[in-house]
Amino acid sequence: MTKRTGETKRQNGETKSIAVSHNAPTLRCSACGAQARRDSARFCLVCGKTLNEDYQPLDNLRASYRLQGQSFPVEQQKPSGEINLFETNRNPVAQTAWACLVYSMVPYLGILFVPLTFVVGGFGIIAARRQPQIGGRKLAVACFLLSFVVLGIQIFLWWLLYIIPELGRQIQ
């Protein structure tokens, strides 16, 4: 609270000093910068943010749209026609087959993982068929079939490793 003195003249010529009180609140909104009109204010009159909160990164954006203090509901229901691309997979055998398939893509050394991918992928298909609630059937089938593709690529790479030195000898 600040006080200021001012002088006023009366009709009889006397001057008297009067203390004038100005109540200047010190609260400022951290979002929009508006000054509170009273010290006991809890919310900003401009944007609605609580005055005792610190600045948050999205405060300016929320203040510009007058969205302070409002929650944003997240959609709970799926729109019709939506396909779940990432179905729940609790089939550890199918996940192991996927890991073996990824490791089998390493050039040359990956050929060691191709038979493992083939076997584990087959077990993943069997596990998904016996317990359909755990999921992972599509992943196990994809790993099983892609292991043949990776096997073909690995055989081609090993063939190149053999044929390139032979071609080099023929050129000399």
Residue frames as a rotation matrix with the C-alpha (Angstrom) as fourth column:
MET 1
0.591 0.807 0.000 0.00
0.807 -0.591 0.000 0.00
0.000 0.000 -1.000 0.00
THR 2
-0.568 -0.778 0.268 1.51
0.783 -0.611 -0.117 3.34
0.255 0.143 0.956 -0.99
LYS 3
0.429 0.650 -0.627 0.57
0.771 -0.625 -0.120 6.73
-0.470 -0.432 -0.770 0.38
ARG 4
-0.469 -0.508 0.722 0.89
0.783 -0.617 0.074 10.03
0.408 0.601 0.688 -1.30
THR 5
-0.239 0.370 -0.898 0.26
0.646 -0.630 -0.432 13.46
-0.725 -0.683 -0.089 0.00
GLY 6
-0.330 0.201 0.922 -1.64
0.801 -0.457 0.386 16.07
0.499 0.866 -0.010 -1.88
GLU 7
-0.864 0.026 -0.502 -2.55
0.293 -0.786 -0.545 19.64
-0.408 -0.618 0.672 -1.07
THR 8
-0.142 0.873 0.467 -6.01
0.898 -0.085 0.432 21.02
0.416 0.481 -0.772 -1.30
LYS 9
-0.958 -0.136 0.253 -7.14
0.053 -0.949 -0.310 24.66
0.282 -0.284 0.916 -0.83
ARG 10
-0.276 0.893 -0.356 -10.14
0.929 0.152 -0.339 25.58
-0.248 -0.424 -0.871 1.17
GLN 11
0.373 0.535 0.758 -12.33
0.738 -0.666 0.107 28.58
0.562 0.519 -0.644 0.62
ASN 12
0.982 0.035 -0.185 -10.92
0.151 -0.733 0.663 30.49
-0.112 -0.679 -0.725 3.53
GLY 13
0.647 -0.761 -0.051 -7.37
-0.617 -0.482 -0.622 30.30
0.449 0.434 -0.781 2.12
GLU 14
0.223 -0.580 0.783 -5.99
-0.749 0.412 0.519 27.60
-0.624 -0.702 -0.342 4.35
THR 15
0.123 -0.231 -0.965 -4.07
-0.738 0.629 -0.245 24.77
0.663 0.742 -0.093 2.76
LYS 16
0.380 0.068 0.922 -4.28
-0.779 0.560 0.280 21.38
-0.498 -0.825 0.267 4.33
SER 17
-0.566 -0.635 -0.526 -2.21
-0.797 0.584 0.152 18.25
0.211 0.505 -0.837 3.61
ILE 18
0.503 0.778 0.377 -4.29
-0.793 0.588 -0.157 15.13
-0.344 -0.220 0.913 3.05
ALA 19
-0.652 -0.672 0.351 -2.90
-0.497 0.728 0.471 11.59
-0.573 0.133 -0.809 2.82
VAL 20
0.357 0.713 -0.604 -4.29
-0.932 0.233 -0.276 9.77
-0.056 0.662 0.748 -0.22
SER 21
-0.207 -0.377 0.903 -4.19
-0.400 0.875 0.274 5.98
-0.893 -0.304 -0.332 -0.17
HIS 22
0.210 0.204 -0.956 -3.71
-0.963 0.211 -0.167 3.99
0.167 0.956 0.241 -3.40
ASN 23
0.270 -0.048 0.962 -4.16
-0.397 0.904 0.156 0.26
-0.877 -0.424 0.225 -3.20
ALA 24
0.220 -0.282 -0.934 -1.97
-0.967 0.061 -0.246 -1.09
0.126 0.958 -0.259 -6.03
PRO 25
0.839 0.098 0.535 -2.14
-0.242 0.948 0.206 -4.89
-0.487 -0.302 0.819 -6.23
THR 26
-0.081 -0.973 -0.216 1.13
-0.851 -0.045 0.523 -6.58
-0.519 0.226 -0.825 -6.99
LEU 27
-0.065 0.102 0.993 -0.35
0.163 0.982 -0.090 -9.72
-0.984 0.156 -0.081 -8.57
ARG 28
-0.154 -0.009 -0.988 0.26
-0.929 -0.340 0.148 -10.19
-0.337 0.940 0.044 -12.28
CYS 29
0.818 0.472 0.328 -1.01
-0.297 0.836 -0.462 -13.00
-0.492 0.280 0.824 -14.47
SER 30
-0.180 -0.954 0.238 1.85
-0.240 0.278 0.930 -15.18
-0.954 0.110 -0.279 -15.67
ALA 31
-0.081 0.206 0.975 -0.01
0.802 0.595 -0.059 -16.05
-0.592 0.777 -0.214 -18.89
CYS 32
0.414 0.366 0.833 -1.22
0.850 -0.483 -0.211 -12.73
0.325 0.796 -0.511 -20.27
GLY 33
-0.616 -0.784 0.070 0.55
0.689 -0.580 -0.434 -10.21
0.381 -0.220 0.898 -18.02
ALA 34
0.123 0.737 0.665 -2.62
0.080 -0.675 0.733 -8.48
0.989 -0.037 -0.142 -16.83
GLN 35
-0.884 -0.414 0.218 -2.51
-0.134 -0.223 -0.966 -6.90
0.449 -0.882 0.142 -13.40
ALA 36
-0.334 0.773 -0.540 -5.04
0.862 0.482 0.156 -8.02
0.381 -0.414 -0.827 -10.83
ARG 37
-0.005 0.434 0.901 -7.45
0.025 -0.901 0.434 -5.35
1.000 0.024 -0.007 -9.59
ARG 38
0.657 0.202 0.726 -7.33
-0.697 -0.206 0.687 -6.50
0.289 -0.957 0.005 -5.97
ASP 39
-0.369 -0.900 0.232 -4.83
-0.910 0.300 -0.285 -8.33
0.186 -0.317 -0.930 -3.78
SER 40
-0.337 0.290 0.896 -7.24
-0.496 0.754 -0.431 -11.12
-0.800 -0.590 -0.110 -2.92
ALA 41
0.424 0.500 -0.755 -7.92
-0.900 0.142 -0.412 -12.04
-0.099 0.854 0.510 -6.57
ARG 42
0.112 -0.335 0.936 -7.55
-0.206 0.913 0.351 -15.72
-0.972 -0.233 0.033 -7.40
PHE 43
0.153 0.034 0.988 -8.15
0.851 0.504 -0.149 -15.67
-0.503 0.863 0.048 -11.16
CYS 44
-0.862 -0.458 -0.218 -7.07
0.240 -0.747 0.620 -13.35
-0.447 0.482 0.754 -13.96
LEU 45
0.051 0.934 -0.354 -9.91
-0.058 -0.351 -0.934 -11.25
-0.997 0.068 0.036 -15.34
VAL 46
-0.039 -0.129 -0.991 -8.48
-0.927 -0.364 0.084 -11.34
-0.372 0.922 -0.106 -18.86
CYS 47
-0.366 -0.235 -0.900 -7.63
-0.732 0.671 0.123 -14.98
0.575 0.704 -0.417 -19.46
GLY 48
0.652 0.757 0.042 -9.00
-0.603 0.484 0.634 -16.86
0.460 -0.439 0.772 -16.44
LYS 49
0.041 -0.718 -0.695 -5.70
0.196 0.688 -0.699 -18.42
0.980 -0.108 0.169 -15.26
THR 50
0.845 0.155 -0.511 -5.20
0.516 0.007 0.856 -18.90
0.136 -0.988 -0.074 -11.52
LEU 51
0.743 -0.520 0.420 -2.86
-0.381 -0.846 -0.373 -16.20
0.550 0.117 -0.827 -10.33
ASN 52
0.534 -0.572 0.623 -0.92
-0.689 0.133 0.713 -18.40
-0.490 -0.810 -0.323 -7.91
GLU 53
0.763 -0.276 0.584 0.33
0.459 0.868 -0.189 -20.72
-0.455 0.412 0.789 -10.71
ASP 54
-0.213 -0.896 -0.389 3.66
-0.043 -0.390 0.920 -20.28
-0.976 0.212 0.044 -12.43
TYR 55
0.096 0.163 -0.982 4.05
-0.922 -0.356 -0.149 -19.77
-0.374 0.920 0.116 -16.15
GLN 56
0.143 0.002 0.990 3.39
0.201 0.979 -0.031 -22.81
-0.969 0.203 0.139 -18.32
PRO 57
-0.781 -0.618 0.093 4.61
0.212 -0.121 0.970 -23.09
-0.588 0.777 0.226 -21.94
LEU 58
-0.620 0.584 0.525 1.13
0.706 0.123 0.697 -23.13
0.343 0.802 -0.488 -23.49
ASP 59
-0.240 0.556 -0.796 -0.28
0.726 -0.442 -0.527 -20.32
-0.645 -0.704 -0.298 -21.35
ASN 60
-0.661 -0.027 -0.750 -0.01
-0.302 -0.905 0.299 -17.66
-0.687 0.424 0.591 -24.05
LEU 61
-0.910 0.332 -0.249 -1.77
-0.135 0.331 0.934 -19.84
0.392 0.883 -0.256 -26.59
ARG 62
-0.433 0.778 -0.455 -4.51
0.875 0.483 -0.007 -20.83
0.215 -0.402 -0.890 -24.14
ALA 63
-0.371 0.270 -0.888 -4.93
0.453 -0.782 -0.428 -17.23
-0.811 -0.561 0.168 -23.04
SER 64
-0.878 0.007 -0.479 -5.34
-0.372 -0.641 0.672 -16.03
-0.303 0.768 0.565 -26.63
TYR 65
-0.632 0.685 -0.363 -8.23
-0.057 0.425 0.903 -18.46
0.773 0.592 -0.229 -27.15
ARG 66
-0.206 0.513 0.833 -9.63
-0.938 -0.346 -0.019 -17.96
0.279 -0.786 0.552 -23.61
LEU 67
0.421 0.300 -0.856 -9.09
-0.232 0.948 0.218 -21.65
0.877 0.106 0.469 -22.82
GLN 68
-0.647 -0.689 0.328 -7.46
-0.485 0.039 -0.874 -21.29
0.589 -0.724 -0.359 -19.39
GLY 69
-0.621 0.335 0.708 -8.79
-0.666 0.251 -0.703 -23.78
-0.413 -0.908 0.067 -16.87
GLN 70
0.523 0.817 -0.242 -10.62
-0.826 0.416 -0.380 -25.86
-0.210 0.399 0.893 -19.46
SER 71
-0.263 -0.564 0.783 -9.80
-0.257 0.823 0.506 -29.50
-0.930 -0.068 -0.361 -19.95
PHE 72
-0.211 0.107 -0.972 -9.60
-0.977 -0.001 0.213 -31.13
0.022 0.994 0.105 -23.34
PRO 73
0.424 0.432 0.796 -11.53
-0.517 0.837 -0.179 -34.40
-0.744 -0.336 0.578 -23.49
VAL 74
-0.715 -0.649 -0.259 -9.80
-0.634 0.446 0.632 -37.23
-0.294 0.616 -0.731 -25.26
GLU 75
0.118 0.794 -0.597 -11.94
-0.921 0.313 0.233 -39.34
0.372 0.522 0.768 -27.51
GLN 76
-0.316 -0.161 0.935 -12.77
-0.688 0.717 -0.109 -42.63
-0.653 -0.678 -0.337 -25.84
GLN 77
0.477 0.580 0.660 -14.64
0.052 0.731 -0.680 -44.25
-0.877 0.359 0.318 -28.70
LYS 78
-0.673 -0.702 0.233 -13.16
0.214 0.117 0.970 -45.36
-0.708 0.702 0.072 -31.98
PRO 79
-0.167 0.615 -0.771 -14.70
-0.854 -0.481 -0.200 -44.03
-0.494 0.625 0.605 -35.16
SER 80
0.576 0.455 0.680 -16.46
-0.088 0.861 -0.501 -46.68
-0.813 0.228 0.536 -37.21
GLY 81
0.983 -0.181 0.026 -14.42
0.067 0.228 -0.971 -48.29
0.170 0.957 0.236 -39.95
GLU 82
0.391 -0.894 0.217 -11.12
-0.911 -0.409 -0.045 -47.82
0.129 -0.180 -0.975 -38.15
ILE 83
0.764 -0.248 -0.596 -8.65
0.113 0.960 -0.255 -50.70
0.636 0.128 0.761 -38.41
ASN 84
0.802 -0.524 0.288 -6.29
-0.429 -0.169 0.888 -51.39
-0.416 -0.835 -0.360 -35.55
LEU 85
0.619 -0.639 -0.457 -2.89
-0.421 0.222 -0.880 -51.76
0.663 0.737 -0.131 -37.19
PHE 86
-0.542 -0.832 0.114 -1.17
-0.491 0.204 -0.847 -52.51
0.682 -0.515 -0.519 -33.91
GLU 87
0.565 0.791 -0.233 -3.25
-0.305 0.463 0.832 -55.22
0.767 -0.399 0.503 -32.31
THR 88
0.394 -0.378 0.838 -2.33
-0.904 0.002 0.427 -56.38
-0.163 -0.926 -0.341 -28.87
ASN 89
0.437 -0.369 -0.820 0.27
-0.271 0.816 -0.511 -59.09
0.858 0.446 0.256 -29.12
ARG 90
0.392 -0.290 0.873 0.98
-0.903 0.063 0.426 -61.08
-0.178 -0.955 -0.237 -26.00
ASN 91
0.994 -0.098 0.046 2.54
0.107 0.957 -0.268 -63.96
-0.018 0.272 0.962 -27.88
PRO 92
0.483 -0.871 -0.088 6.20
-0.519 -0.366 0.772 -64.03
-0.705 -0.327 -0.629 -26.82
VAL 93
0.000 -0.482 0.876 7.03
0.503 0.757 0.416 -66.70
-0.864 0.441 0.243 -29.39
ALA 94
0.615 0.283 0.736 5.85
0.787 -0.283 -0.549 -64.46
0.053 0.916 -0.397 -32.25
GLN 95
0.950 -0.310 -0.037 7.83
-0.300 -0.939 0.170 -61.55
-0.088 -0.150 -0.985 -30.84
THR 96
0.184 -0.913 0.363 10.93
-0.188 0.330 0.925 -63.75
-0.965 -0.239 -0.111 -30.66
ALA 97
0.184 -0.055 0.981 10.38
0.860 0.493 -0.134 -64.76
-0.476 0.868 0.138 -34.29
TRP 98
0.938 0.170 0.301 10.23
0.298 -0.840 -0.454 -61.06
0.175 0.516 -0.839 -35.21
ALA 99
0.652 -0.758 -0.024 13.52
-0.531 -0.479 0.699 -60.42
-0.542 -0.443 -0.714 -33.40
CYS 100
-0.010 -0.648 0.762 15.14
0.295 0.726 0.621 -63.37
-0.955 0.231 0.184 -35.21
LEU 101
0.536 0.266 0.801 13.86
0.835 -0.032 -0.549 -62.02
-0.120 0.963 -0.240 -38.53
VAL 102
0.979 -0.205 -0.006 15.37
-0.205 -0.976 -0.069 -58.61
0.008 0.068 -0.998 -37.85
TYR 103
0.287 -0.927 0.241 18.72
-0.487 0.075 0.870 -60.18
-0.825 -0.367 -0.430 -36.91
SER 104
0.155 -0.215 0.964 18.63
0.607 0.791 0.079 -62.36
-0.779 0.573 0.253 -40.01
MET 105
0.924 0.235 0.300 18.71
0.381 -0.539 -0.751 -59.23
-0.014 0.809 -0.588 -42.17
VAL 106
0.464 -0.852 -0.241 22.33
-0.470 -0.468 0.748 -58.56
-0.750 -0.234 -0.618 -41.24
PRO 107
0.669 -0.216 -0.711 24.38
-0.679 0.211 -0.703 -59.20
0.303 0.953 -0.005 -44.40
TYR 108
-0.134 -0.729 -0.671 26.30
-0.476 0.641 -0.602 -62.51
0.869 0.239 -0.433 -44.42
LEU 109
-0.959 -0.275 0.065 26.08
-0.184 0.432 -0.883 -63.27
0.215 -0.859 -0.465 -40.66
GLY 110
-0.335 0.918 0.211 22.29
-0.898 -0.243 -0.368 -63.05
-0.286 -0.313 0.906 -40.72
ILE 111
-0.056 0.293 -0.954 22.12
-0.644 0.720 0.259 -66.41
0.763 0.629 0.149 -42.45
LEU 112
-0.892 -0.297 -0.341 22.67
0.070 0.654 -0.753 -67.97
0.447 -0.695 -0.563 -39.00
PHE 113
-0.772 0.633 0.051 19.32
-0.286 -0.275 -0.918 -66.52
-0.567 -0.723 0.394 -37.83
VAL 114
-0.421 0.648 -0.635 17.25
-0.859 -0.058 0.510 -67.58
0.293 0.760 0.580 -40.86
PRO 115
-0.463 0.297 -0.835 16.70
0.121 0.955 0.273 -71.19
0.878 0.025 -0.478 -39.68
LEU 116
-0.863 0.138 -0.486 15.95
0.488 -0.017 -0.873 -69.93
-0.128 -0.990 -0.052 -36.19
THR 117
-0.696 0.640 -0.326 13.36
-0.626 -0.763 -0.160 -67.51
-0.351 0.092 0.932 -37.63
PHE 118
-0.404 0.522 -0.751 11.79
-0.566 0.502 0.654 -70.36
0.719 0.689 0.093 -39.59
VAL 119
-0.560 0.134 -0.818 11.52
0.494 0.846 -0.200 -72.63
0.665 -0.516 -0.540 -36.52
VAL 120
-0.844 0.220 -0.489 10.42
0.375 -0.410 -0.832 -69.98
-0.383 -0.885 0.263 -34.00
GLY 121
-0.688 0.627 -0.365 7.93
-0.722 -0.637 0.269 -68.53
-0.064 0.449 0.891 -36.49
GLY 122
-0.398 0.518 -0.757 6.40
-0.184 0.764 0.619 -71.99
0.899 0.385 -0.208 -36.91
PHE 123
-0.624 0.138 -0.769 6.10
0.742 0.416 -0.527 -72.36
0.247 -0.899 -0.362 -33.14
GLY 124
-0.902 0.294 -0.317 4.52
-0.134 -0.887 -0.442 -68.89
-0.411 -0.356 0.839 -33.01
ILE 125
-0.505 0.744 -0.438 1.84
-0.682 -0.033 0.731 -69.97
0.529 0.668 0.524 -35.48
ILE 126
-0.345 0.342 -0.874 1.14
0.376 0.904 0.205 -73.09
0.860 -0.258 -0.440 -33.42
ALA 127
-0.794 0.008 -0.608 0.98
0.593 -0.206 -0.778 -71.08
-0.132 -0.978 0.159 -30.17
ALA 128
-0.822 0.512 -0.250 -1.41
-0.522 -0.853 -0.032 -68.53
-0.230 0.104 0.968 -31.73
ARG 129
-0.375 0.702 -0.605 -3.64
-0.441 0.439 0.783 -71.32
0.815 0.560 0.145 -33.03
ARG 130
-0.410 0.175 -0.895 -3.81
0.647 0.748 -0.151 -73.07
0.643 -0.641 -0.420 -29.64
GLN 131
-0.188 0.302 -0.935 -4.39
0.837 -0.448 -0.313 -69.85
-0.513 -0.842 -0.169 -27.68
PRO 132
-0.058 0.187 0.981 -6.12
0.859 -0.491 0.144 -67.31
0.509 0.851 -0.133 -29.94
GLN 133
0.864 0.467 -0.189 -6.58
0.493 -0.706 0.508 -64.81
0.104 -0.532 -0.840 -27.09
ILE 134
0.272 -0.835 -0.479 -2.83
0.504 -0.301 0.810 -64.03
-0.820 -0.461 0.339 -26.94
GLY 135
0.888 0.134 -0.440 -2.73
-0.258 -0.647 -0.718 -62.81
-0.381 0.751 -0.539 -30.56
GLY 136
0.016 -0.985 -0.171 0.40
-0.638 -0.142 0.757 -62.61
-0.770 0.097 -0.631 -32.68
ARG 137
0.329 0.136 0.934 -0.74
0.411 0.870 -0.271 -64.98
-0.850 0.473 0.231 -35.42
LYS 138
0.988 0.053 0.148 -0.25
0.156 -0.426 -0.891 -62.47
0.016 0.903 -0.429 -38.24
LEU 139
0.522 -0.851 0.051 3.21
-0.843 -0.507 0.180 -61.59
-0.127 -0.137 -0.982 -36.95
ALA 140
-0.012 -0.524 0.852 4.25
-0.317 0.810 0.494 -65.24
-0.948 -0.264 -0.176 -36.71
VAL 141
0.591 0.280 0.756 3.00
0.576 0.510 -0.639 -66.00
-0.565 0.813 0.140 -40.24
ALA 142
0.967 -0.253 -0.045 4.75
-0.224 -0.746 -0.628 -62.90
0.125 0.617 -0.777 -41.61
CYS 143
0.235 -0.930 0.282 8.03
-0.862 -0.065 0.503 -63.90
-0.449 -0.361 -0.817 -39.94
PHE 144
0.136 -0.119 0.984 7.70
0.103 0.989 0.106 -67.47
-0.985 0.087 0.147 -41.19
LEU 145
0.768 0.244 0.593 7.14
0.584 0.116 -0.804 -66.36
-0.265 0.963 -0.054 -44.80
LEU 146
0.892 -0.453 -0.010 9.67
-0.427 -0.834 -0.350 -63.53
0.150 0.316 -0.937 -44.78
SER 147
0.311 -0.815 0.488 12.34
-0.415 0.345 0.842 -65.92
-0.855 -0.465 -0.231 -43.54
PHE 148
0.366 -0.146 0.919 12.28
0.712 0.680 -0.175 -67.51
-0.600 0.718 0.353 -47.01
VAL 149
0.919 -0.029 0.393 12.75
0.254 -0.718 -0.648 -64.13
0.301 0.695 -0.653 -48.68
VAL 150
0.666 -0.711 0.226 15.64
-0.719 -0.532 0.448 -63.28
-0.198 -0.461 -0.865 -46.39
LEU 151
0.315 -0.536 0.783 17.13
0.096 0.839 0.536 -66.74
-0.944 -0.094 0.316 -47.02
GLY 152
0.654 -0.025 0.756 17.10
0.750 0.148 -0.644 -66.04
-0.096 0.989 0.115 -50.77
ILE 153
0.890 -0.337 0.308 18.79
-0.242 -0.920 -0.308 -62.67
0.387 0.200 -0.900 -50.27
GLN 154
0.513 -0.727 0.457 21.41
-0.623 0.051 0.781 -64.17
-0.591 -0.685 -0.427 -47.95
ILE 155
0.391 -0.346 0.853 22.18
0.515 0.850 0.109 -66.97
-0.763 0.397 0.510 -50.45
PHE 156
0.822 -0.064 0.566 22.56
0.486 -0.438 -0.756 -64.32
0.296 0.897 -0.329 -53.17
LEU 157
0.787 -0.551 0.276 25.00
-0.609 -0.765 0.208 -62.34
0.097 -0.332 -0.938 -50.99
TRP 158
0.325 -0.681 0.656 27.06
-0.273 0.597 0.754 -65.45
-0.906 -0.424 0.008 -50.24
TRP 159
0.569 -0.085 0.818 27.06
0.732 0.506 -0.456 -66.30
-0.375 0.858 0.350 -53.97
LEU 160
0.906 -0.253 0.338 28.37
-0.029 -0.836 -0.548 -62.79
0.422 0.487 -0.765 -54.71
LEU 161
0.593 -0.712 0.376 31.09
-0.680 -0.192 0.708 -63.32
-0.431 -0.676 -0.598 -52.12
TYR 162
0.221 -0.483 0.847 32.18
0.276 0.864 0.421 -66.42
-0.935 0.141 0.324 -54.04
ILE 163
0.577 0.121 0.807 31.71
0.794 0.150 -0.590 -65.16
-0.192 0.981 -0.009 -57.61
ILE 164
0.976 -0.195 -0.097 33.41
-0.208 -0.965 -0.160 -61.74
-0.063 0.176 -0.982 -57.32
PRO 165
0.155 -0.978 0.140 36.91
-0.531 0.037 0.847 -63.21
-0.833 -0.205 -0.513 -56.71
GLU 166
0.000 -0.103 0.995 36.32
0.594 0.800 0.083 -65.67
-0.804 0.591 0.061 -59.59
LEU 167
0.842 0.350 0.411 35.41
0.538 -0.483 -0.691 -62.80
-0.043 0.803 -0.595 -61.92
GLY 168
0.749 -0.634 -0.192 38.54
-0.539 -0.751 0.380 -60.94
-0.386 -0.181 -0.905 -60.77
ARG 169
-0.084 -0.809 0.582 40.72
-0.076 0.588 0.805 -63.93
-0.994 0.024 -0.111 -61.75
GLN 170
0.290 0.265 0.919 39.14
0.835 0.400 -0.379 -64.14
-0.468 0.878 -0.105 -65.20
ILE 171
0.994 0.096 -0.051 39.83
0.064 -0.897 -0.438 -60.45
-0.088 0.432 -0.897 -65.91
GLN 172
0.359 -0.930 -0.077 43.56
-0.609 -0.297 0.735 -60.79
-0.707 -0.217 -0.673 -65.16
